[in-house]
Every structure is written in structure tokens, then in C-alpha cells.
Amino acid sequence: MTVFQWIRFLFGAVLVLGGLFFLVTAVVGNYRFPYVLYRMHAAGTGDTLGLALLLMGLAVLSSSLLFALKLALVLALLWIGSPVASHMIMRMEITGGNPADGDDRKKEAREK
């Protein structure tokens, strides 16, 4: 391997590992936080950033330009879809739809 290939491999590996770190952090946030809005924030932010870093790392590691462009298209679609889906779920929770996590704190607050 040439020096350029080693640098490309190390840069891609750092991006992939950074993406995996943010994805694992988002999973831990989903289990740690008690309220659905906190969990949605952790999931939406970690999901978007983690997948972005992961797909950029895979694009750097790929040897095909066509494959890298396909990954860029997937990344663009995920950047559009993930925050919109998180926003829709949060909006449903705020406007009084059924609680997405089965949390009865709203009922308890109304009864008091």
C-alpha cells in the first residue's frame, strides 16, 4: 500500500468509528432518558450525525466513484427524512396525541 492509501484508510476508519460512536450514544440515550421528547432528540441527532459520519467514511474507503455517489444520495435522503420523522413524532406528543412511550405523567398532572 502506498502512503496515500494508508492516509485514506486511516481517515475513512476514523470517520466510520466516529459514526459508530454517535450511533451507540444515541442508543444509550434512548434507554437512559425518561421522557419521549428527550429520547427523540437523542435519537434524531445521534442518528443523523452517526449515519453521516459512517456513510462519509464508507465513501472515503470505497474505490468506486459511482458507489461514493450512491452513498451521497443515501445520505441526502436520510438527512431529509430523519429530522422530519423526528419532528412529526414530537409534534404528535406535544399536541396531545397518544403518548408514544406509554408514559402516564400527563394523566397524573391533569388529575392533580
OpenMM code with the backbone's topology and positions (N, CA, C; nanometers):
from openmm import Vec3, app, unit

residues = "MET THR VAL PHE GLN TRP ILE ARG PHE LEU PHE GLY ALA VAL LEU VAL LEU GLY GLY LEU PHE PHE LEU VAL THR ALA VAL VAL GLY ASN TYR ARG PHE PRO TYR VAL LEU TYR ARG MET HIS ALA ALA GLY THR GLY ASP THR LEU GLY LEU ALA LEU LEU LEU MET GLY LEU ALA VAL LEU SER SER SER LEU LEU PHE ALA LEU LYS LEU ALA LEU VAL LEU ALA LEU LEU TRP ILE GLY SER PRO VAL ALA SER HIS MET ILE MET ARG MET GLU ILE THR GLY GLY ASN PRO ALA ASP GLY ASP ASP ARG LYS LYS GLU ALA ARG GLU LYS".split()
positions = [
    Vec3(0.0844, -0.1192, 0.0000),
    Vec3(0.0000, 0.0000, 0.0000),
    Vec3(0.0881, 0.1245, 0.0000),
    Vec3(0.0430, 0.2205, -0.0754),
    Vec3(0.1171, 0.3461, -0.0799),
    Vec3(0.0775, 0.4339, 0.0388),
    Vec3(0.1490, 0.5422, 0.0536),
    Vec3(0.1218, 0.6351, 0.1641),
    Vec3(-0.0177, 0.6964, 0.1489),
    Vec3(-0.0564, 0.7289, 0.0258),
    Vec3(-0.1883, 0.7871, 0.0035),
    Vec3(-0.2992, 0.6894, 0.0429),
    Vec3(-0.2820, 0.5618, 0.0134),
    Vec3(-0.3823, 0.4626, 0.0503),
    Vec3(-0.3922, 0.4453, 0.2016),
    Vec3(-0.2790, 0.4522, 0.2705),
    Vec3(-0.2816, 0.4440, 0.4167),
    Vec3(-0.3524, 0.5637, 0.4783),
    Vec3(-0.3260, 0.6819, 0.4257),
    Vec3(-0.3915, 0.8027, 0.4780),
    Vec3(-0.5415, 0.7949, 0.4531),
    Vec3(-0.5800, 0.7520, 0.3337),
    Vec3(-0.7219, 0.7369, 0.3022),
    Vec3(-0.7877, 0.6323, 0.3922),
    Vec3(-0.7185, 0.5211, 0.4173),
    Vec3(-0.7715, 0.4176, 0.5050),
    Vec3(-0.7883, 0.4701, 0.6474),
    Vec3(-0.6889, 0.5386, 0.6996),
    Vec3(-0.6982, 0.5916, 0.8362),
    Vec3(-0.8084, 0.6964, 0.8489),
    Vec3(-0.8206, 0.7845, 0.7509),
    Vec3(-0.9252, 0.8868, 0.7540),
    Vec3(-1.0639, 0.8232, 0.7471),
    Vec3(-1.0798, 0.7244, 0.6597),
    Vec3(-1.2077, 0.6541, 0.6496),
    Vec3(-1.2400, 0.5766, 0.7760),
    Vec3(-1.1384, 0.5134, 0.8362),
    Vec3(-1.1613, 0.4380, 0.9593),
    Vec3(-1.2011, 0.5295, 1.0738),
    Vec3(-1.1394, 0.6469, 1.0828),
    Vec3(-1.1759, 0.7428, 1.1877),
    Vec3(-1.3203, 0.7897, 1.1689),
    Vec3(-1.3609, 0.8156, 1.0455),
    Vec3(-1.4991, 0.8568, 1.0199),
    Vec3(-1.5982, 0.7454, 1.0544),
    Vec3(-1.5666, 0.6220, 1.0163),
    Vec3(-1.6561, 0.5104, 1.0464),
    Vec3(-1.6664, 0.4891, 1.1973),
    Vec3(-1.5552, 0.4921, 1.2670),
    Vec3(-1.5579, 0.4739, 1.4123),
    Vec3(-1.6301, 0.5886, 1.4821),
    Vec3(-1.6138, 0.7111, 1.4316),
    Vec3(-1.6880, 0.8244, 1.4875),
    Vec3(-1.8378, 0.8080, 1.4667),
    Vec3(-1.8774, 0.7604, 1.3498),
    Vec3(-2.0188, 0.7357, 1.3237),
    Vec3(-2.0754, 0.6285, 1.4137),
    Vec3(-1.9992, 0.5219, 1.4341),
    Vec3(-2.0452, 0.4160, 1.5242),
    Vec3(-2.0560, 0.4664, 1.6676),
    Vec3(-1.9642, 0.5535, 1.7080),
    Vec3(-1.9714, 0.6107, 1.8429),
    Vec3(-2.1006, 0.6896, 1.8617),
    Vec3(-2.1351, 0.7734, 1.7651),
    Vec3(-2.2573, 0.8528, 1.7784),
    Vec3(-2.3833, 0.7668, 1.7718),
    Vec3(-2.3817, 0.6618, 1.6925),
    Vec3(-2.4971, 0.5722, 1.6877),
    Vec3(-2.5154, 0.4974, 1.8197),
    Vec3(-2.4061, 0.4510, 1.8788),
    Vec3(-2.4153, 0.3819, 2.0086),
    Vec3(-2.4597, 0.4795, 2.1163),
    Vec3(-2.4102, 0.6028, 2.1104),
    Vec3(-2.4527, 0.7051, 2.2065),
    Vec3(-2.6021, 0.7333, 2.1942),
    Vec3(-2.6546, 0.7336, 2.0727),
    Vec3(-2.7983, 0.7545, 2.0535),
    Vec3(-2.8793, 0.6394, 2.1120),
    Vec3(-2.8297, 0.5179, 2.0985),
    Vec3(-2.8997, 0.4028, 2.1563),
    Vec3(-2.9006, 0.4120, 2.3087),
    Vec3(-2.7878, 0.4486, 2.3669),
    Vec3(-2.7814, 0.4652, 2.5127),
    Vec3(-2.8747, 0.5771, 2.5573),
    Vec3(-2.8807, 0.6849, 2.4800),
    Vec3(-2.9724, 0.7947, 2.5125),
    Vec3(-3.1173, 0.7527, 2.5083),
    Vec3(-3.1503, 0.6627, 2.4161),
    Vec3(-3.2884, 0.6134, 2.4098),
    Vec3(-3.3262, 0.5343, 2.5332),
    Vec3(-3.2334, 0.4628, 2.5896),
    Vec3(-3.2628, 0.3868, 2.7108),
    Vec3(-3.2494, 0.4702, 2.8377),
    Vec3(-3.1670, 0.5705, 2.8342),
    Vec3(-3.1384, 0.6472, 2.9551),
    Vec3(-3.2445, 0.7517, 2.9868),
    Vec3(-3.2914, 0.8239, 2.8862),
    Vec3(-3.3816, 0.9360, 2.9106),
    Vec3(-3.5232, 0.8867, 2.9377),
    Vec3(-3.5929, 0.9504, 3.0345),
    Vec3(-3.7248, 0.9012, 3.0735),
    Vec3(-3.8395, 0.9516, 2.9858),
    Vec3(-3.8255, 1.0672, 2.9238),
    Vec3(-3.9371, 1.1310, 2.8546),
    Vec3(-3.9188, 1.1173, 2.7041),
    Vec3(-4.0291, 1.1032, 2.6332),
    Vec3(-4.0232, 1.0729, 2.4904),
    Vec3(-3.9555, 1.1848, 2.4105),
    Vec3(-3.9727, 1.3093, 2.4482),
    Vec3(-3.9090, 1.4175, 2.3723),
    Vec3(-3.7576, 1.4169, 2.3894),
    Vec3(-3.7111, 1.3835, 2.5087),
    Vec3(-3.5667, 1.3725, 2.5289),
    Vec3(-3.5103, 1.2579, 2.4458),
    Vec3(-3.5836, 1.1481, 2.4425),
    Vec3(-3.5382, 1.0328, 2.3658),
    Vec3(-3.5379, 1.0618, 2.2158),
    Vec3(-3.6390, 1.1333, 2.1698),
    Vec3(-3.6446, 1.1662, 2.0270),
    Vec3(-3.5307, 1.2594, 1.9877),
    Vec3(-3.4948, 1.3506, 2.0773),
    Vec3(-3.3827, 1.4395, 2.0476),
    Vec3(-3.2526, 1.3591, 2.0376),
    Vec3(-3.2317, 1.2684, 2.1328),
    Vec3(-3.1108, 1.1858, 2.1291),
    Vec3(-3.1084, 1.0978, 2.0044),
    Vec3(-3.2217, 1.0400, 1.9712),
    Vec3(-3.2271, 0.9516, 1.8546),
    Vec3(-3.2101, 1.0294, 1.7245),
    Vec3(-3.2784, 1.1421, 1.7125),
    Vec3(-3.2709, 1.2190, 1.5878),
    Vec3(-3.1333, 1.2775, 1.5626),
    Vec3(-3.0735, 1.3332, 1.6657),
    Vec3(-2.9419, 1.3940, 1.6498),
    Vec3(-2.8342, 1.2879, 1.6291),
    Vec3(-2.8362, 1.1857, 1.7134),
    Vec3(-2.7357, 1.0806, 1.7004),
    Vec3(-2.7488, 1.0032, 1.5717),
    Vec3(-2.8703, 0.9806, 1.5293),
    Vec3(-2.8965, 0.9086, 1.4052),
    Vec3(-2.8425, 0.9866, 1.2856),
    Vec3(-2.8746, 1.1134, 1.2802),
    Vec3(-2.8326, 1.1950, 1.1655),
    Vec3(-2.6810, 1.2102, 1.1599),
    Vec3(-2.6205, 1.2454, 1.2719),
    Vec3(-2.4758, 1.2650, 1.2732),
    Vec3(-2.4016, 1.1331, 1.2571),
    Vec3(-2.4479, 1.0287, 1.3253),
    Vec3(-2.3809, 0.8993, 1.3163),
    Vec3(-2.3844, 0.8416, 1.1760),
    Vec3(-2.5005, 0.8468, 1.1133),
    Vec3(-2.5096, 0.7948, 0.9764),
    Vec3(-2.4306, 0.8799, 0.8781),
    Vec3(-2.4266, 1.0109, 0.9002),
    Vec3(-2.3485, 1.0969, 0.8117),
    Vec3(-2.2006, 1.0605, 0.8182),
    Vec3(-2.1471, 1.0474, 0.9390),
    Vec3(-2.0057, 1.0116, 0.9526),
    Vec3(-1.9779, 0.8718, 0.8982),
    Vec3(-2.0673, 0.7791, 0.9253),
    Vec3(-2.0491, 0.6418, 0.8791),
    Vec3(-2.0499, 0.6349, 0.7264),
    Vec3(-2.1446, 0.6988, 0.6628),
    Vec3(-2.1522, 0.6934, 0.5168),
    Vec3(-2.0383, 0.7710, 0.4514),
    Vec3(-1.9955, 0.8820, 0.5136),
    Vec3(-1.8796, 0.9535, 0.4588),
    Vec3(-1.7539, 0.8674, 0.4694),
    Vec3(-1.7389, 0.7956, 0.5810),
    Vec3(-1.6247, 0.7065, 0.5945),
    Vec3(-1.6264, 0.5946, 0.4915),
    Vec3(-1.7446, 0.5379, 0.4666),
    Vec3(-1.7547, 0.4335, 0.3640),
    Vec3(-1.7267, 0.4892, 0.2249),
    Vec3(-1.7672, 0.6136, 0.1998),
    Vec3(-1.7391, 0.6751, 0.0698),
    Vec3(-1.5889, 0.6970, 0.0517),
    Vec3(-1.5215, 0.7366, 0.1590),
    Vec3(-1.3761, 0.7557, 0.1504),
    Vec3(-1.3066, 0.6213, 0.1268),
    Vec3(-1.3551, 0.5173, 0.1924),
    Vec3(-1.2921, 0.3855, 0.1784),
    Vec3(-1.3237, 0.3160, 0.0460),
    Vec3(-1.4315, 0.3575, -0.0198),
    Vec3(-1.4683, 0.2896, -0.1448),
    Vec3(-1.3720, 0.3286, -0.2563),
    Vec3(-1.3514, 0.2354, -0.3470),
    Vec3(-1.2614, 0.2634, -0.4597),
    Vec3(-1.3377, 0.3088, -0.5830),
    Vec3(-1.4700, 0.3024, -0.5777),
    Vec3(-1.5527, 0.3380, -0.6926),
    Vec3(-1.6197, 0.4732, -0.6706),
    Vec3(-1.6100, 0.5595, -0.7683),
    Vec3(-1.6753, 0.6900, -0.7597),
    Vec3(-1.8271, 0.6749, -0.7659),
    Vec3(-1.8755, 0.5797, -0.8438),
    Vec3(-2.0193, 0.5566, -0.8536),
    Vec3(-2.0766, 0.5127, -0.7188),
    Vec3(-2.0053, 0.4257, -0.6479),
    Vec3(-2.0502, 0.3817, -0.5160),
    Vec3(-2.0508, 0.4988, -0.4176),
    Vec3(-1.9508, 0.5842, -0.4242),
    Vec3(-1.9461, 0.7011, -0.3359),
    Vec3(-2.0617, 0.7966, -0.3654),
    Vec3(-2.0982, 0.8114, -0.4922),
    Vec3(-2.2120, 0.8969, -0.5274),
    Vec3(-2.3438, 0.8370, -0.4784),
    Vec3(-2.3560, 0.7052, -0.4838),
    Vec3(-2.4759, 0.6392, -0.4305),
    Vec3(-2.4861, 0.6602, -0.2800),
    Vec3(-2.3735, 0.6517, -0.2104),
    Vec3(-2.3740, 0.6776, -0.0665),
    Vec3(-2.4107, 0.8221, -0.0365),
    Vec3(-2.3654, 0.9144, -0.1203),
    Vec3(-2.4019, 1.0553, -0.1019),
    Vec3(-2.5520, 1.0757, -0.1220),
    Vec3(-2.6113, 1.0053, -0.2169),
    Vec3(-2.7556, 1.0132, -0.2380),
    Vec3(-2.8318, 0.9569, -0.1183),
    Vec3(-2.7867, 0.8443, -0.0665),
    Vec3(-2.8499, 0.7862, 0.0532),
    Vec3(-2.8384, 0.8825, 0.1702),
    Vec3(-2.7225, 0.9442, 0.1849),
    Vec3(-2.7017, 1.0406, 0.2930),
    Vec3(-2.7953, 1.1605, 0.2787),
    Vec3(-2.8118, 1.2103, 0.1589),
    Vec3(-2.9023, 1.3238, 0.1373),
    Vec3(-3.0463, 1.2861, 0.1714),
    Vec3(-3.0896, 1.1677, 0.1314),
    Vec3(-3.2257, 1.1246, 0.1632),
    Vec3(-3.2451, 1.1046, 0.3135),
    Vec3(-3.1439, 1.0518, 0.3815),
    Vec3(-3.1537, 1.0354, 0.5265),
    Vec3(-3.1556, 1.1692, 0.5979),
    Vec3(-3.0777, 1.2658, 0.5496),
    Vec3(-3.0772, 1.3990, 0.6108),
    Vec3(-3.2120, 1.4678, 0.5951),
    Vec3(-3.2833, 1.4366, 0.4886),
    Vec3(-3.4165, 1.4942, 0.4699),
    Vec3(-3.5192, 1.4194, 0.5544),
    Vec3(-3.5133, 1.2878, 0.5540),
    Vec3(-3.6180, 1.2074, 0.6165),
    Vec3(-3.6113, 1.1960, 0.7676),
    Vec3(-3.4942, 1.1789, 0.8231),
    Vec3(-3.4824, 1.1543, 0.9665),
    Vec3(-3.5271, 1.2726, 1.0526),
    Vec3(-3.4821, 1.3951, 1.0265),
    Vec3(-3.5304, 1.5065, 1.1092),
    Vec3(-3.6800, 1.5327, 1.0923),
    Vec3(-3.7330, 1.5107, 0.9733),
    Vec3(-3.8763, 1.5314, 0.9522),
    Vec3(-3.9570, 1.4289, 1.0306),
    Vec3(-3.9130, 1.3033, 1.0298),
    Vec3(-3.9837, 1.1998, 1.1056),
    Vec3(-3.9773, 1.2273, 1.2555),
    Vec3(-3.8616, 1.2696, 1.3052),
    Vec3(-3.8494, 1.3037, 1.4471),
    Vec3(-3.9400, 1.4205, 1.4829),
    Vec3(-3.9453, 1.5198, 1.3957),
    Vec3(-4.0293, 1.6359, 1.4211),
    Vec3(-4.1771, 1.5975, 1.4243),
    Vec3(-4.2194, 1.5094, 1.3345),
    Vec3(-4.3596, 1.4679, 1.3316),
    Vec3(-4.3979, 1.3926, 1.4596),
    Vec3(-4.3100, 1.3058, 1.5076),
    Vec3(-4.3391, 1.2320, 1.6308),
    Vec3(-4.3429, 1.3266, 1.7494),
    Vec3(-4.2494, 1.4218, 1.7544),
    Vec3(-4.2505, 1.5195, 1.8640),
    Vec3(-4.3752, 1.6065, 1.8588),
    Vec3(-4.4173, 1.6446, 1.7403),
    Vec3(-4.5374, 1.7278, 1.7258),
    Vec3(-4.6602, 1.6523, 1.7757),
    Vec3(-4.6680, 1.5226, 1.7448),
    Vec3(-4.7804, 1.4424, 1.7917),
    Vec3(-4.7816, 1.4361, 1.9446),
    Vec3(-4.6663, 1.4235, 2.0051),
    Vec3(-4.6582, 1.4167, 2.1507),
    Vec3(-4.6988, 1.5502, 2.2142),
    Vec3(-4.6559, 1.6590, 2.1566),
    Vec3(-4.6841, 1.7904, 2.2147),
    Vec3(-4.8316, 1.8280, 2.1991),
    Vec3(-4.8909, 1.7962, 2.0839),
    Vec3(-5.0292, 1.8375, 2.0585),
    Vec3(-5.1315, 1.7493, 2.1270),
    Vec3(-5.0896, 1.6474, 2.1982),
    Vec3(-5.1826, 1.5690, 2.2772),
    Vec3(-5.2251, 1.4393, 2.2158),
    Vec3(-5.1508, 1.3888, 2.1208),
    Vec3(-5.1797, 1.2558, 2.0689),
    Vec3(-5.1497, 1.1527, 2.1761),
    Vec3(-5.1699, 1.0293, 2.1449),
    Vec3(-5.1391, 0.9254, 2.2424),
    Vec3(-4.9906, 0.9307, 2.2748),
    Vec3(-4.9556, 0.9209, 2.4023),
    Vec3(-4.8133, 0.9218, 2.4358),
    Vec3(-4.7415, 0.8060, 2.3670),
    Vec3(-4.6338, 0.8387, 2.3018),
    Vec3(-4.5636, 0.7381, 2.2228),
    Vec3(-4.4917, 0.6360, 2.3087),
    Vec3(-4.4701, 0.6667, 2.4357),
    Vec3(-4.3955, 0.5728, 2.5187),
    Vec3(-4.4792, 0.5124, 2.6311),
    Vec3(-4.6085, 0.5366, 2.6340),
    Vec3(-4.6919, 0.4821, 2.7393),
    Vec3(-4.6738, 0.5536, 2.8715),
    Vec3(-4.6169, 0.6726, 2.8689),
    Vec3(-4.5911, 0.7482, 2.9908),
    Vec3(-4.7216, 0.8096, 3.0406),
    Vec3(-4.7524, 0.7917, 3.1673),
    Vec3(-4.8773, 0.8415, 3.2248),
    Vec3(-4.8579, 0.9712, 3.3023),
    Vec3(-4.7467, 1.0408, 3.2788),
    Vec3(-4.7237, 1.1651, 3.3530),
    Vec3(-4.8246, 1.2732, 3.3167),
    Vec3(-4.8735, 1.2751, 3.1929),
    Vec3(-4.9734, 1.3756, 3.1558),
    Vec3(-5.1038, 1.3513, 3.2305),
    Vec3(-5.1443, 1.2241, 3.2424),
    Vec3(-5.2675, 1.1937, 3.3159),
    Vec3(-5.2520, 1.2306, 3.4625),
    Vec3(-5.1378, 1.2005, 3.5207),
    Vec3(-5.1148, 1.2325, 3.6598),
    Vec3(-5.1149, 1.3834, 3.6821),
    Vec3(-5.0595, 1.4587, 3.5878),
    Vec3(-5.0575, 1.6041, 3.6016),
    Vec3(-5.1990, 1.6617, 3.5905),
    Vec3(-5.2825, 1.6041, 3.5049),
    Vec3(-5.4192, 1.6535, 3.4912),
    Vec3(-5.5040, 1.6209, 3.6139),
    Vec3(-5.4766, 1.5044, 3.6744),
    Vec3(-5.5568, 1.4641, 3.7921),
    Vec3(-5.5243, 1.5453, 3.9161),
    Vec3(-5.4065, 1.6033, 3.9218),
    Vec3(-5.3674, 1.6787, 4.0422),
    Vec3(-5.4295, 1.8126, 4.0485),
] * unit.nanometer
topology = app.Topology()
chain = topology.addChain("A")
for resn in residues:
    res = topology.addResidue(resn, chain)
    for name in ("N", "CA", "C"):
        topology.addAtom(name, app.Element.getBySymbol(name[0]), res)
